[in-house]
Amino acid sequence: MSIAAASAPAYLHTPSQPPQAHRNPKAWETAKDFESQFLSTMTQSMFDGVKANSLFGGGQGEDMFRSMLVGQYSKEMTNAGGIGIADRIYSEILKLQEHGQ
């Protein structure tokens, strides 16, 4: 264990998850979709304050393509490891399945 890992607060450690090969693929995909949607919502708010260049930009087309771009950004962030929400959601999905809910 590295010194940084040993000194990090407990709340920063993600629960140990099984390797991707041993995960339930449907539950994992649902968890990743949730994280991606969350990141998309956060990222979209970042672009709300950005004004379009009136000479070459703006309009409904730019708004539509910007939302598509934000969606793609969020999927890429999630596929690159995300921020840990997918791991937590996956754990909760498995707990609910165990309890038959």
RAWO-V330646 format. One record per residue. N is the residue number from 1. PSI is psi in whole degrees, -180 to 180 (* if undefined). Layout:
N & PSI
N & PSI
This chain:
1 & 137
2 & 164
3 & -41
4 & -42
5 & -36
6 & -30
7 & -5
8 & 144
9 & 153
10 & -34
11 & -13
12 & -14
13 & 130
14 & 151
15 & 148
16 & 125
17 & 152
18 & 154
19 & 155
20 & -33
21 & -25
22 & 4
23 & 153
24 & 114
25 & -38
26 & -43
27 & -40
28 & -41
29 & -40
30 & -43
31 & -42
32 & -38
33 & -40
34 & -47
35 & -41
36 & -42
37 & -40
38 & -47
39 & -35
40 & -44
41 & -43
42 & -44
43 & -37
44 & -40
45 & -27
46 & -35
47 & -12
48 & -32
49 & -5
50 & 121
51 & 142
52 & 149
53 & 119
54 & -23
55 & -45
56 & -3
57 & -173
58 & 178
59 & 179
60 & -36
61 & -45
62 & -40
63 & -42
64 & -48
65 & -29
66 & -41
67 & -35
68 & -40
69 & -43
70 & -41
71 & -41
72 & -40
73 & -46
74 & -39
75 & -41
76 & -40
77 & -42
78 & -45
79 & -25
80 & 2
81 & -20
82 & -153
83 & 12
84 & -4
85 & -40
86 & -40
87 & -44
88 & -44
89 & -42
90 & -45
91 & -42
92 & -38
93 & -45
94 & -39
95 & -43
96 & -37
97 & -37
98 & -35
99 & 1
100 & 30
101 & *
